[in-house]
Amino acid sequence: RLRALNRLQVILQHLKMSKQTDSTAEVLLEKKGGAGIITLNRPKALNALNLPMIQKIYPQIKAWEQDPQTFLIIIKGTGGKAFCAGGDIRAITEAGKVGDKLTQEFFRGEYRLNNAIGTCKKPYVALIDGITMGGGVGVSVHGHFRVATEKTVFAMPETAIGLFPDVGGGYFLPRLSGKIGYYLALTGCRLKGRDVLKVGIATHFVESEKLPALEKDLIALKSPSKEKIADLLNSYHTKCTIDQEKEFVLDEHMEKINSLFSANSMEEIVKKLKQDGSPFAMKQLETINKMSPTSLKLTLRQLREGASMSLQEVLQMEYRLSQACMKGHDFYEGVRAVLIDKDQSPKWKPAALEEVSDEFVDNCFKPLGNEDLKL
């Protein structure tokens, strides 16, 4: 009886899939050849992830992982502007204000999805064409292959809204070369095009207009292994000459980034920037001064601890931090200032780094008992 039930579930899943390719759905899930294809389909919202999308994608990845007829998974966005600009922050903000459960369910669902991608046994190819920030990084960076284009814009801008670079940021950011991950996390610096490849966020770089052909070739691969997929991506990558000669945008500053952002505390980083006094250091100081002091302290510790943790441990730690932010002041104030009223002048509480106590930071990292994230 159990096997019959399982078979029924598979059939229902397929029926649901064929229904879901209606073009109004927020996420489209289709099977083409041996490829499972996830299309984020909220172009007006820059394909921002909401909970219903997460709840559709997660079981589908799990099903494809078990399906012997699915050889690879491709994820992409519609609309030409964005792969995925992040999580649906507005919905979370509204929920948090009224104490709605969404503030738990969203982060729980999102981090479980990030983990499913990070542990996926089938090759996972993310076509990160256009804006790829926050939650969009979470559904791409943990996969095997990330294909950037000249339109890709990467950032983890969370410290500007009283949050921290989550979705496994504590795992992948400290693993980038030198201290560049710390720099990207604390300043929210944006990287474009080939720089996303050079920093190690993308694995390949292909012209935006070549993506449909690449996708077709991926689908056409006969029982593709990870090696065959890598070979195909490499062949597209080596043919792409856009911005080939361009130096990495942060090249000339790398030495400074590595020394300035290696300090053990935020206060020390600020002190080092002031002492350095170069135009580059002053610009970073100006940026950091706009960020939530609480977020900066949480982020620095998140990355320092995450550097030696597994992805699962990082996501558990980040879930604890997400819930601390939901109970705090800065997240709601940051979203108000940046996304709602757009006055760009948040009133952070506490307003200075020195006022964010170590005890407060420690509390944000404490286990939540039964409420902890289970992966």
N, C-alpha and C positions, 0 to 999 in steps of 0.2 A: 504493500500500500504506500509506503514511504517513497519508493522509487516512482510510482505512478504520480504521486503528489509533486515530486521534484520535476518530473517531465512536464506536468501541467504548468508549474511555475515558469519553466523555460519557455513554453509555448506562449503563456500570458505575457512574459517579458518581451518576446518577439512581436506579439500583436501590439503591445503598448509602444514598442519602438516604431513600428510602421505608422502608428497614429501620431507619434510625437514629431514626425518630420513635417507637421504642418508648420508653416513659416511664422506663425505668431507665437509659438512656444518660446520661452525665455532661454531654453537650452535645447538644442537639437541633438539627438543621439541616433546615429545611423550606422549600419554595417555596409561597407562597400568592399567587395572582394574579401581579403583576409584582414581588412583594417576596420577597427572600431573608430568612429569619428565623432568627437564631441565639438559642437559649435556653440559658443557663447553668443546668444542672440538678443542682446538688449542694446542695440547700437545707440539709441538716444541717451542711455545712461552709461555710455562708453563700456558696455558689457560688464558693469559692476556686478559682483556676485551677491545674490541674496540667498536666504536659507532654502527656499524651494528649489533653486538651481543646485545647490550643494547636495540636497537630499535626493535629487535625481542622478547626479553624476556619480556619487559614491557607490551606490549598489551596482551601477552599470559597469564601473571599472572592475569591481569585484567579480561580476558575472563574466566579463570578457577575459579576466585573468584565468578563470577556470575553464573557459571555452576552448577546446582544441582547434576549432576553426578560426579563431582570432589570433593573428600573429603579431599585430602591433596596434597601438592606440595613438591617434592623432588628436590634438586639441588646437582649436583656432577660434578667432573672433570674427564677427561680421561688422560691416559698416565702413571699413577702410581707415578708421581713425584710431581705434584702440584694439589691442588684444583683450585686455581687461584692466580697467583703471583702479581696481581695488575691491574692497568689500562694500556692501551697502551701508555705509556709515550713518546715513540719515535715519534709516529704519532702526538701527541699533540705538541711536541717540533718543529717538522718540520712546522706544521701549524702556530704556534705562531710566528716563524721567518718571515713568509711571510704575517702575518696579516690575515690568513684564519679564517673563522667563526667557524671552528672545536673547537677552544679554548673556545668558548661559548657553542656550541651544545653538546660537549662531557660532560662537567661538568653538564650542565642542564639535559641532559638525564640520566647521572649516578645518580645524586642526586634524581631525580624523581623516579628512580628505587629503590634506597635505601628506599625512603619514602613508595613506594608501598609495599615493603617487611615488613617494620615496622608497616604498618597499615593493612596488609593482614588478612582477616577474616578467611581464611582457614589455618589449621595448616601447617607450613612451616618447613621442615626438611633439614638442610644443612649438607652434609657429607664432613667435612673439612679434608680430607685425604691428607697429603703432604703440600707443601708450601701454606700458606694462608696469604697474605700480602695486605696492602692497599686496592685497589678495591675489592679484594677477601674477605676481612673482611667485606666490605660494603654490599656484596650480601649474607652474612651469619649471621653476628652478630645481625642484627635487627629482625631476624626470631624467631619463638618460640623455636626451638630445633637446637642445633649445636653439632654434633657428631665428636669429635676429635679421633685420633688414635695415635699409637706410632710414626707414620711418620709425624704428624702435626708439622709444624714450623710456628709460628705466629710472625708477627712484623708489626709495623707501622713506616717504616724507612724514612718518608718523609723529616724530617729536614736535612737529608744528601744530598738531591737534591734540596734544596731551595724551598720546598713546606711545607705543614703542614699536620698533620694527618686528612685528610678530610673524606668523605663518612660517615659523622655522628660521627666522632671521638670525636668531641666536646660534643656529647651526651653520648656515652657509656664509654669513658675513665675516665671522672671525677666521674662516678658512680661506678667504681671498688673500692674495699675496701682501706681505707687510701689514701695515695698519690701515689699508685702504677701506676695509669693511667697517672699521670703527668710524672712519671719516664719513663714509656714505651714510651710516646709521645716525650719527649725531647731527650732521648738517642737512640731511635730506637732499644732498647734491644730485642733480640729474645728469645722466649719461645718455648720449644719443648714438644711434647707428653703430658703426664699427667699434666704438669705445666699449659698448656693452659686451662685445666679444673679447676685447683686449683685457677687460677687467676679470673675465672668467665667469660672467653670468650666463652668456650664450656659449654654445659649443661650435656653432657654425654661423656664417654670414652669407645671405643670398639676397639678390634683388627682389624687392617686393613684388614686382610684376611676374617674376618667375615662380612664385609660390604655387599657383594653380597647377603648373606643369610638374613641379616637384611632388605635389600631393598625388597627382595622377600616377607618376612613376612609383611612388611609395606603395600605392594601392595595387599596382600591377606586379609588384615583386612576388615571385612564386615562393611560398613558404619562407618568408624572410627571416634570417637570423639577425642578431644584433650587428654582426660583421657586415652583412650585405647592406643593411640600412646605413651603417656608418660609411660604407664605400659610396653609396648613392649620394648621401649628404656631402661627402668630401668632394665628389665630382662637381656638384653644383657650386660648392664653396670655392673651389680653386678657379672656377671659370668667372667668378664675380670680381670685377675690377673696381667697383665703386669705392672711392676714398682709400684705395689701397696704399697710396703714398702718405696718407695723413698720419701724423704722429699722434700717439695717445694723448688726449687732452690734458691729463694730469701728469704726464711724463716729467716735465720740468719741476713739478712740485713734490714728486714722490719722496725725495729725501726728507723734506720738511714734514710731510704727512706722517712718515714713519717715526720721526723723532717727536713731533708735537703730540701725536695721538697715542703715544705709548705710555703716557702717564697713568698712574694708578687711580686717580680720582678726577672728577670733573673740575674741581677747584684748581687742581694742578695743571690740567689741560689749559684752562683759561689763563692761568699764570704764565705758562709757557708761550701761549699765543701773544700775550701782552709783551713779554720780554723779547720775543722774536721781532715784533714790530714791523715786519715786511708787509707790503700791500696785500700779499696773499693771506698772511696770518691775520691782518686786521679785518679782511673781508670775512674770514671764517668766524672771527670773534663777533662781528656784527650779526652774522647769521645765528650763531649759538645763543646770543643774547635775546633773540626773539623767541626761542624755543621754551617749552615748559621745563622749568628747573627740575621738577619731579621726574618728568619723562627722561631727561638727560641722565639723571642718576640711575634710574631703573635700567635704561638702555646700556649704559657702560657696564653695569654689573651683569646684565643679561648676556652680553657678548663675552665678557671675561670668563663667566662660568660655562657658557655654552661651548666655548672653544674646546673643552675636553669632555663634552657629553655626547651621547648618541642622539640621533634625531628624535627618538621617542622621549628621552629625558628632557630635551629642549622643549618639545611641545607641551609636556606636562608642566614644566616651569612657566612657559608662556601663558598657559591657561590660568595659572594662579595669578600672574601679573595682570591678565585681561580682567579678571574679576576684581582685583584691587582697583584698577582704573575705572571700572564701571561704578564702584562705590565712591570714587573720589570726586573732585571738583573740576580738574583741568580738562578732562576729555570733553565734557559738555561745553565748557567755555571755549575750548579750541575749535570745536565743530561750529559753534555759534559764530566765532570771529572769522573763520576761514571759509566755511561752506554755506552758512545761512545768512547772516547779516553782511558778510564779506567786508567788514571794516578793517580786517587784518590787524586789529589791536586787542589781542586777548589780555584779560587781567588774570594772570596766573596766581594761584594760592598754594603754597607760599610763592612769593615773587622773586626770591633770590636763592641761589644754590646753597648758601650757608644755612638757610632756614629749613632745608630738607634734611631731617636728622637721619643718622645711620639706623636708628631704631625703627623709624618709619619704613625705610627701604627694606630692612630685614623682614618686617612684618608682611610686606607685599610678596615675599618669596616663600612664606610659610605654607606647608602642606594644608590642604583643605579637607582632609579626612575623607568621608564618604563622597564629598563633592568633587574630589580630584578627577582629572581627566583620565579615563581608562582607554588604553589603546590595544 
